[in-house]
């Protein structure tokens, strides 16, 4: 049984189910590699393990600092986070317990690092063959754009990238120019020739073209 003290994910399940089912990836035996940037207690990772990355040869790389509630400053209380329950090491422990509950200890790679450090390491180790990338880490637009651009180069052609909190400004008091939307709009504009937008709502879900222009290949 999983333990989640907050639920920032379940409202995404209908769109994720639809997308992955349409690709033939839902409950399939396909060997898929996923990268999750920002994982918290592992709720989205558990869903992927149970529903998409089902094959024992699948792998999910989970990146997070697990800095805990303090990283959110004064907003933590508004989101129901406590300095006790959501202290970093306790959040990490719940994540680890949830991975064990998923029976996925051998399918999960944990990188407890800032995302830019982790992504640079994946490049240097040539671990650049992901079918799914989920970005839900820092909400500062500069960080979101950095995560998206770096992770895009790690995504296979035909792969899916999910960028969270596109409409975060609608549910918070944060000015839109200080939210992920600013970064996601910039990312979509720059990479428009390389992607197809599948969903644009609270989350932005895109698919990387299976045949990119040769001038764009790395």
Backbone as CSV, one residue per row, in Angstrom:
resi,resn,N_x,N_y,N_z,CA_x,CA_y,CA_z,C_x,C_y,C_z
1,UNK,0.843,-1.185,0.000,0.000,0.000,0.000,0.890,1.250,0.000
2,UNK,0.528,2.195,-0.831,1.300,3.425,-0.930,0.897,4.434,0.145
3,UNK,1.829,5.329,0.463,1.563,6.397,1.434,1.845,7.740,0.787
4,UNK,0.780,8.514,0.555,0.913,9.855,0.014,0.218,10.832,0.955
5,UNK,0.933,11.838,1.422,0.342,12.799,2.360,-0.310,13.973,1.646
6,UNK,0.035,14.164,0.381,-0.614,15.182,-0.450,-0.890,14.548,-1.807
7,UNK,-1.893,15.051,-2.506,-2.226,14.511,-3.820,-2.184,15.638,-4.853
8,UNK,-1.049,15.722,-5.531,-0.882,16.710,-6.603,-0.930,16.037,-7.969
9,UNK,-1.341,14.769,-7.997,-1.221,14.014,-9.239,-2.505,13.420,-9.792
10,UNK,-3.390,12.905,-8.951,-4.471,12.045,-9.450,-5.373,12.734,-10.474
11,UNK,-5.450,14.061,-10.443,-6.290,14.757,-11.428,-5.719,14.632,-12.852
12,UNK,-4.463,14.186,-12.954,-3.848,13.998,-14.275,-4.092,12.608,-14.859
13,UNK,-4.587,11.689,-14.056,-4.704,10.297,-14.505,-5.557,10.140,-15.762
14,UNK,-6.706,10.819,-15.898,-7.488,10.627,-17.135,-6.715,10.975,-18.406
15,UNK,-6.003,12.096,-18.409,-5.267,12.469,-19.628,-4.077,11.548,-19.857
16,UNK,-3.380,11.148,-18.789,-2.262,10.208,-18.935,-2.764,8.868,-19.478
17,UNK,-3.884,8.390,-18.936,-4.448,7.116,-19.391,-4.787,7.182,-20.873
18,UNK,-5.402,8.275,-21.282,-5.785,8.433,-22.689,-4.554,8.459,-23.597
19,UNK,-3.546,9.242,-23.228,-2.348,9.377,-24.064,-1.619,8.040,-24.183
20,UNK,-1.358,7.404,-23.049,-0.570,6.171,-23.093,-1.358,5.013,-23.708
21,UNK,-2.666,5.026,-23.551,-3.494,4.003,-24.198,-3.461,4.189,-25.714
22,UNK,-3.533,5.435,-26.168,-3.520,5.697,-27.610,-2.191,5.286,-28.250
23,UNK,-1.116,5.287,-27.454,0.198,4.872,-27.949,0.395,3.358,-27.880
24,UNK,-0.523,2.677,-27.213,-0.370,1.236,-27.020,0.596,0.895,-25.902
25,UNK,0.867,1.867,-25.034,1.826,1.663,-23.944,1.150,1.288,-22.635
26,UNK,-0.160,1.415,-22.536,-0.856,1.176,-21.279,-0.939,-0.324,-21.010
27,UNK,-0.418,-0.738,-19.846,-0.454,-2.144,-19.431,0.156,-3.067,-20.494
28,UNK,1.184,-2.571,-21.170,1.802,-3.376,-22.224,3.103,-3.997,-21.710
29,UNK,3.694,-4.856,-22.547,4.977,-5.473,-22.205,6.147,-4.709,-22.816
30,UNK,5.855,-3.556,-23.380,6.910,-2.763,-24.022,7.947,-2.328,-22.993
31,UNK,9.214,-2.384,-23.374,10.290,-1.931,-22.493,10.451,-0.430,-22.682
32,UNK,10.126,0.335,-21.654,10.141,1.787,-21.712,11.083,2.346,-20.653
33,UNK,11.684,3.470,-20.982,12.570,4.162,-20.057,11.956,5.532,-19.758
34,UNK,11.809,5.855,-18.483,11.173,7.107,-18.094,12.111,7.935,-17.219
35,UNK,11.955,9.236,-17.325,12.715,10.192,-16.530,11.736,11.126,-15.850
36,UNK,11.810,11.202,-14.536,10.916,12.056,-13.761,11.754,13.105,-13.045
37,UNK,11.551,14.359,-13.386,12.293,15.461,-12.786,11.366,16.147,-11.787
38,UNK,11.592,15.860,-10.514,10.683,16.279,-9.460,9.739,15.138,-9.167
39,UNK,9.922,14.474,-8.025,9.142,13.241,-7.779,8.446,13.211,-6.419
40,UNK,8.951,14.010,-5.441,8.322,14.152,-4.119,8.130,12.792,-3.468
41,UNK,6.891,12.368,-3.230,6.648,11.077,-2.577,6.508,9.924,-3.574
42,UNK,6.623,10.237,-4.860,6.617,9.187,-5.875,5.254,8.781,-6.395
43,UNK,4.244,9.631,-6.240,2.903,9.222,-6.665,2.822,9.001,-8.174
44,UNK,3.381,9.919,-8.952,3.341,9.742,-10.407,4.224,8.582,-10.836
45,UNK,5.354,8.400,-10.172,6.231,7.267,-10.500,5.523,5.946,-10.228
46,UNK,4.798,5.864,-9.119,4.053,4.636,-8.810,3.001,4.358,-9.878
47,UNK,2.329,5.413,-10.338,1.318,5.221,-11.374,1.966,4.693,-12.649
48,UNK,3.104,5.270,-13.026,3.804,4.791,-14.219,4.235,3.338,-14.070
49,UNK,4.756,3.000,-12.914,5.203,1.623,-12.677,4.040,0.637,-12.745
50,UNK,2.885,1.047,-12.264,1.721,0.162,-12.236,1.016,0.074,-13.587
51,UNK,1.130,1.120,-14.403,0.277,1.206,-15.588,0.996,1.300,-16.932
52,UNK,2.243,1.761,-16.935,2.949,1.966,-18.198,4.282,1.231,-18.221
53,UNK,5.082,1.441,-17.214,6.403,0.797,-17.146,6.280,-0.532,-16.407
54,UNK,5.507,-1.436,-16.990,5.154,-2.681,-16.307,6.183,-3.794,-16.519
55,UNK,6.857,-3.761,-17.642,7.850,-4.784,-17.950,8.995,-4.713,-16.947
56,UNK,9.492,-5.858,-16.521,10.551,-5.880,-15.507,11.846,-5.242,-16.001
57,UNK,11.957,-5.042,-17.322,13.142,-4.395,-17.875,12.979,-2.885,-18.043
58,UNK,11.819,-2.368,-17.673,11.606,-0.923,-17.705,12.433,-0.255,-16.605
59,UNK,12.664,1.025,-16.784,13.444,1.763,-15.796,12.873,3.170,-15.664
60,UNK,12.823,3.669,-14.432,12.462,5.065,-14.181,13.593,5.727,-13.409
61,UNK,14.075,6.830,-13.936,15.071,7.637,-13.234,14.325,8.772,-12.551
62,UNK,14.408,8.834,-11.230,13.709,9.849,-10.439,14.710,10.853,-9.895
63,UNK,14.511,12.119,-10.263,15.406,13.192,-9.867,14.684,14.125,-8.909
64,UNK,15.294,14.396,-7.766,14.710,15.340,-6.800,15.791,15.692,-5.787
65,UNK,15.698,16.868,-5.211,16.605,17.216,-4.115,16.075,16.704,-2.789
66,UNK,14.757,16.450,-2.729,14.078,16.086,-1.483,14.468,17.065,-0.376
67,UNK,14.364,18.351,-0.729,14.682,19.399,0.253,13.543,19.613,1.243
68,UNK,12.358,19.061,0.950,11.260,19.169,1.897,10.484,20.458,1.782
69,UNK,9.583,20.662,2.742,8.650,21.785,2.692,9.355,23.130,2.704
70,UNK,10.531,23.201,3.321,11.193,24.497,3.455,11.518,25.130,2.112
71,UNK,11.632,24.326,1.059,11.958,24.894,-0.248,10.818,25.744,-0.791
72,UNK,9.608,25.592,-0.232,8.452,26.336,-0.723,8.187,27.610,0.067
73,UNK,8.966,27.846,1.093,8.845,29.077,1.870,7.462,29.246,2.467
74,UNK,6.929,30.470,2.384,5.638,30.775,3.004,4.475,30.070,2.324
75,UNK,4.661,29.614,1.076,3.581,28.934,0.366,3.318,27.538,0.919
76,UNK,4.263,26.988,1.650,4.126,25.613,2.143,2.859,25.432,2.977
77,UNK,2.583,26.388,3.850,1.409,26.269,4.712,0.127,26.308,3.884
78,UNK,0.104,27.148,2.841,-1.083,27.227,1.983,-1.354,25.909,1.281
79,UNK,-0.312,25.133,1.032,-0.457,23.861,0.320,-0.598,22.680,1.267
80,UNK,-0.749,22.965,2.565,-0.941,21.894,3.530,0.317,21.145,3.884
81,UNK,1.487,21.785,3.683,2.751,21.147,4.024,3.203,21.594,5.402
82,UNK,3.726,20.666,6.179,4.213,20.995,7.514,5.711,20.751,7.584
83,UNK,6.382,21.513,8.416,7.832,21.367,8.554,8.193,20.030,9.178
84,UNK,7.234,19.383,9.848,7.478,18.088,10.472,7.240,16.953,9.467
85,UNK,5.988,16.778,9.056,5.630,15.691,8.132,6.390,15.789,6.816
86,UNK,6.640,17.004,6.370,7.240,17.202,5.061,8.680,17.695,5.134
87,UNK,9.338,17.348,6.217,10.788,17.562,6.300,11.437,16.656,5.258
88,UNK,12.514,17.142,4.633,13.074,16.469,3.470,13.351,14.993,3.626
89,UNK,14.018,14.592,4.711,14.376,13.183,4.876,13.134,12.313,5.041
90,UNK,12.064,12.862,5.599,10.825,12.083,5.760,10.114,11.908,4.420
91,UNK,10.138,12.950,3.600,9.551,12.823,2.263,10.322,11.784,1.458
92,UNK,11.642,11.830,1.537,12.476,10.850,0.838,12.192,9.439,1.328
93,UNK,12.022,9.266,2.634,11.738,7.943,3.178,10.409,7.414,2.656
94,UNK,9.393,8.293,2.557,8.108,7.854,2.010,8.251,7.479,0.536
95,UNK,9.039,8.249,-0.196,9.301,7.895,-1.584,9.921,6.499,-1.667
96,UNK,10.937,6.251,-0.863,11.614,4.947,-0.892,10.658,3.828,-0.494
97,UNK,9.829,4.074,0.527,8.844,3.069,0.945,7.843,2.787,-0.173
98,UNK,7.434,3.840,-0.878,6.479,3.658,-1.973,7.087,2.871,-3.124
99,UNK,8.366,3.073,-3.397,9.014,2.297,-4.453,9.092,0.822,-4.073
100,UNK,9.338,0.563,-2.792,9.337,-0.829,-2.320,7.941,-1.434,-2.439
101,UNK,6.933,-0.640,-2.088,5.553,-1.118,-2.174,5.165,-1.419,-3.618
102,UNK,5.762,-0.703,-4.543,5.489,-0.934,-5.966,6.233,-2.160,-6.484
103,UNK,7.108,-2.715,-5.656,7.911,-3.857,-6.082,8.885,-3.479,-7.171
104,UNK,9.370,-2.226,-7.091,10.144,-1.693,-8.213,11.542,-1.254,-7.823
105,UNK,12.062,-1.765,-6.736,13.371,-1.314,-6.267,14.435,-1.419,-7.356
106,UNK,14.383,-2.480,-8.148,15.402,-2.697,-9.180,15.118,-1.947,-10.473
107,UNK,13.939,-1.310,-10.551,13.582,-0.592,-11.784,13.673,0.914,-11.617
108,UNK,14.046,1.360,-10.434,14.080,2.794,-10.151,15.504,3.232,-9.836
109,UNK,15.957,4.270,-10.543,17.258,4.880,-10.282,16.996,6.235,-9.627
110,UNK,17.577,6.451,-8.461,17.347,7.682,-7.699,18.555,8.593,-7.824
111,UNK,18.305,9.836,-8.241,19.351,10.850,-8.312,18.938,12.004,-7.401
112,UNK,19.511,12.041,-6.215,19.177,13.102,-5.258,20.100,14.292,-5.519
113,UNK,19.726,15.055,-6.522,20.544,16.160,-6.998,19.647,17.247,-7.589
114,UNK,20.165,18.464,-7.698,19.448,19.465,-8.499,19.297,18.945,-9.931
115,UNK,18.223,19.318,-10.579,17.927,18.745,-11.895,19.020,19.032,-12.917
116,UNK,19.588,20.239,-12.913,20.610,20.545,-13.917,21.839,19.657,-13.735
117,UNK,22.187,19.348,-12.490,23.321,18.457,-12.219,23.010,17.040,-12.692
118,UNK,21.807,16.577,-12.379,21.409,15.224,-12.764,21.347,15.074,-14.280
119,UNK,20.777,16.068,-14.961,20.654,15.989,-16.413,22.020,16.018,-17.086
120,UNK,22.918,16.847,-16.571,24.279,16.877,-17.119,24.960,15.520,-16.933
121,UNK,24.716,14.879,-15.790,25.290,13.559,-15.540,24.731,12.512,-16.479
122,UNK,23.425,12.592,-16.793,22.829,11.641,-17.727,23.450,11.797,-19.112
123,UNK,23.707,13.043,-19.507,24.395,13.283,-20.774,25.772,12.627,-20.773
124,UNK,26.533,12.893,-19.728,27.924,12.431,-19.693,28.016,10.914,-19.613
125,UNK,26.981,10.282,-19.050,26.970,8.818,-18.954,26.235,8.171,-20.125
126,UNK,25.845,9.007,-21.095,25.172,8.530,-22.309,23.870,7.804,-21.999
127,UNK,23.207,8.217,-20.925,21.901,7.626,-20.588,20.812,8.492,-21.219
128,UNK,20.824,8.528,-22.540,19.960,9.476,-23.242,18.981,8.764,-24.166
129,UNK,18.234,7.842,-23.626,17.284,7.093,-24.445,15.973,6.931,-23.691
130,UNK,15.336,8.048,-23.348,14.091,7.993,-22.589,12.885,8.087,-23.521
131,UNK,11.866,7.316,-23.188,10.608,7.341,-23.935,9.610,8.298,-23.306
132,UNK,9.770,8.540,-22.005,8.857,9.407,-21.260,9.688,10.339,-20.389
133,UNK,9.373,11.623,-20.442,9.984,12.599,-19.531,8.856,13.376,-18.869
134,UNK,8.891,13.432,-17.553,7.895,14.190,-16.784,8.628,15.257,-15.988
135,UNK,8.265,16.521,-16.213,8.930,17.640,-15.545,7.971,18.306,-14.564
136,UNK,8.308,18.200,-13.287,7.485,18.776,-12.220,8.384,19.125,-11.043
137,UNK,9.410,19.900,-11.317,10.370,20.266,-10.267,10.167,21.740,-9.907
138,UNK,11.230,22.524,-9.940,11.114,23.953,-9.655,10.090,24.594,-10.589
139,UNK,9.303,25.525,-10.046,8.295,26.207,-10.845,8.790,27.557,-11.368
140,UNK,10.011,27.949,-11.031,10.554,29.191,-11.570,10.751,29.015,-13.079
141,UNK,10.302,29.967,-13.896,10.372,29.774,-15.345,11.773,29.505,-15.868
142,UNK,12.785,30.140,-15.272,14.164,29.889,-15.728,14.540,28.422,-15.535
143,UNK,14.133,27.856,-14.386,14.450,26.454,-14.101,13.641,25.506,-14.988
144,UNK,12.369,25.826,-15.180,11.510,24.972,-16.010,12.052,24.918,-17.439
145,UNK,12.450,26.070,-17.971,12.971,26.106,-19.335,14.278,25.323,-19.443
146,UNK,15.147,25.468,-18.455,16.402,24.707,-18.444,16.125,23.213,-18.416
147,UNK,15.214,22.785,-17.528,14.871,21.363,-17.444,14.318,20.850,-18.774
148,UNK,13.426,21.623,-19.381,12.777,21.176,-20.614,13.775,21.052,-21.760
149,UNK,14.637,22.043,-21.922,15.591,22.030,-23.029,16.607,20.900,-22.850
150,UNK,17.128,20.744,-21.637,18.106,19.682,-21.401,17.466,18.302,-21.566
151,UNK,16.269,18.133,-21.024,15.610,16.826,-21.085,15.163,16.488,-22.506
152,UNK,14.855,17.505,-23.302,14.417,17.264,-24.681,15.475,16.491,-25.462
153,UNK,16.733,16.805,-25.211,17.826,16.127,-25.903,17.986,14.681,-25.428
154,UNK,17.373,14.345,-24.297,17.444,12.978,-23.772,16.235,12.132,-24.188
155,UNK,15.289,12.760,-24.875,14.032,12.085,-25.222,14.134,11.446,-26.599
156,UNK,13.740,10.186,-26.684,13.718,9.492,-27.964,12.724,10.136,-28.918
157,UNK,12.971,10.012,-30.221,11.959,10.397,-31.203,10.725,9.527,-30.984
158,UNK,9.560,10.160,-31.024,8.320,9.455,-30.736,7.993,9.429,-29.260
159,UNK,8.926,9.936,-28.431,8.720,9.940,-26.988,7.776,11.047,-26.530
160,UNK,7.346,10.935,-25.282,6.378,11.856,-24.683,7.056,12.687,-23.602
161,UNK,6.847,14.000,-23.665,7.277,14.886,-22.582,6.038,15.527,-21.957
162,UNK,5.983,15.456,-20.636,4.869,16.050,-19.879,5.441,17.167,-19.015
163,UNK,4.918,18.373,-19.205,5.355,19.531,-18.424,4.196,19.950,-17.526
164,UNK,4.424,19.916,-16.234,3.355,20.145,-15.267,3.140,21.637,-15.011
165,UNK,1.943,21.944,-14.490,1.629,23.262,-13.927,1.629,24.391,-14.950
166,UNK,1.200,24.093,-16.181,1.091,25.139,-17.197,0.090,26.212,-16.761
167,UNK,-0.940,25.814,-16.054,-1.957,26.768,-15.596,-1.855,27.029,-14.097
168,UNK,-0.661,26.890,-13.543,-0.453,27.059,-12.108,-0.874,28.447,-11.641
169,UNK,-0.710,29.442,-12.498,-1.074,30.814,-12.139,-2.571,30.962,-11.865
170,UNK,-3.369,30.019,-12.380,-4.811,30.097,-12.172,-5.247,29.594,-10.798
171,UNK,-4.367,28.848,-10.126,-4.732,28.277,-8.825,-3.853,28.825,-7.701
172,UNK,-3.013,29.788,-8.015,-2.168,30.418,-7.001,-2.245,31.930,-7.177
173,UNK,-1.594,32.629,-6.275,-1.528,34.088,-6.362,-0.250,34.551,-7.073
174,UNK,0.478,33.602,-7.640,1.752,33.929,-8.279,1.493,34.568,-9.645
175,UNK,2.120,35.701,-9.944,1.951,36.329,-11.263,2.366,35.374,-12.374
176,UNK,1.633,35.389,-13.476,1.863,34.426,-14.550,3.285,34.470,-15.071
177,UNK,3.919,35.644,-15.080,5.281,35.737,-15.609,6.303,35.066,-14.706
178,UNK,5.880,34.656,-13.506,6.779,33.963,-12.586,6.428,32.476,-12.459
179,UNK,5.703,31.949,-13.416,5.225,30.566,-13.345,5.744,29.739,-14.520
180,UNK,5.526,28.416,-14.485,5.973,27.555,-15.582,5.424,27.934,-16.953
181,UNK,4.252,28.568,-17.005,3.648,28.898,-18.296,4.604,29.708,-19.173
182,UNK,5.278,30.664,-18.584,6.207,31.503,-19.355,7.279,30.646,-20.011
183,UNK,7.827,29.702,-19.265,8.875,28.829,-19.797,8.323,27.858,-20.829
184,UNK,7.158,27.281,-20.552,6.584,26.294,-21.466,6.219,26.939,-22.793
185,UNK,5.655,28.145,-22.750,5.350,28.859,-23.996,6.624,29.091,-24.812
186,UNK,7.701,29.484,-24.141,8.967,29.713,-24.841,9.491,28.410,-25.443
187,UNK,9.408,27.334,-24.679,9.861,26.025,-25.157,9.066,25.592,-26.384
188,UNK,7.751,25.731,-26.339,6.912,25.336,-27.469,7.229,26.170,-28.708
189,UNK,7.504,27.450,-28.497,7.818,28.332,-29.621,9.136,27.927,-30.286
190,UNK,10.144,27.653,-29.492,11.470,27.344,-30.038,11.503,25.967,-30.703
191,UNK,10.815,24.988,-30.106,10.889,23.615,-30.598,9.662,23.222,-31.423
192,UNK,8.940,24.193,-31.923,7.682,23.931,-32.622,7.841,22.949,-33.780
193,UNK,8.984,22.950,-34.459,9.182,22.062,-35.606,9.521,20.633,-35.191
194,UNK,9.764,20.429,-33.909,10.201,19.110,-33.459,9.149,18.375,-32.640
195,UNK,7.991,18.978,-32.452,7.026,18.369,-31.545,5.599,18.537,-32.043
196,UNK,4.745,17.727,-31.435,3.298,17.820,-31.655,2.639,17.946,-30.294
197,UNK,1.835,18.983,-30.115,1.158,19.188,-28.830,-0.053,18.270,-28.749
198,UNK,-0.075,17.413,-27.741,-1.178,16.475,-27.541,-2.206,17.012,-26.558
199,UNK,-1.729,17.697,-25.519,-2.604,18.250,-24.479,-2.050,19.602,-24.077
200,UNK,-2.921,20.597,-23.946,-2.513,21.892,-23.414,-3.614,22.372,-22.475
201,UNK,-3.447,22.008,-21.215,-4.401,22.377,-20.179,-3.608,22.661,-18.920
202,UNK,-3.980,22.026,-17.812,-3.160,22.228,-16.614,-1.762,21.673,-16.841
203,UNK,-1.686,20.615,-17.638,-0.390,20.100,-18.071,-0.242,20.309,-19.575
204,UNK,0.999,20.395,-20.009,1.313,20.414,-21.436,1.975,19.071,-21.761
205,UNK,1.386,18.346,-22.704,1.931,17.044,-23.104,2.256,17.104,-24.587
206,UNK,3.505,16.797,-24.928,3.932,16.858,-26.323,4.599,15.551,-26.711
207,UNK,4.586,15.281,-28.016,5.292,14.120,-28.557,6.383,14.609,-29.496
208,UNK,7.567,14.038,-29.361,8.683,14.401,-30.219,8.506,13.748,-31.582
209,UNK,8.667,14.537,-32.633,8.492,14.002,-33.975,9.425,12.811,-34.206
210,UNK,8.930,11.847,-34.963,9.739,10.659,-35.239,10.746,10.900,-36.345
211,UNK,10.619,12.002,-37.046,11.599,12.315,-38.083,11.912,13.800,-38.032
212,UNK,12.931,14.152,-37.239,13.337,15.537,-37.091,14.175,15.961,-38.292
213,UNK,14.136,17.243,-38.649,15.000,17.728,-39.731,16.455,17.402,-39.417
214,UNK,17.204,16.978,-40.438,18.587,16.557,-40.210,19.429,17.664,-39.609
215,UNK,19.099,18.920,-39.912,19.867,20.042,-39.379,19.708,20.193,-37.886
216,UNK,18.650,19.558,-37.327,18.356,19.684,-35.897,18.928,18.525,-35.087
217,UNK,19.462,17.520,-35.752,19.961,16.350,-35.013,21.272,16.666,-34.338
218,UNK,21.507,15.985,-33.197,22.740,16.240,-32.453,23.682,15.070,-32.639
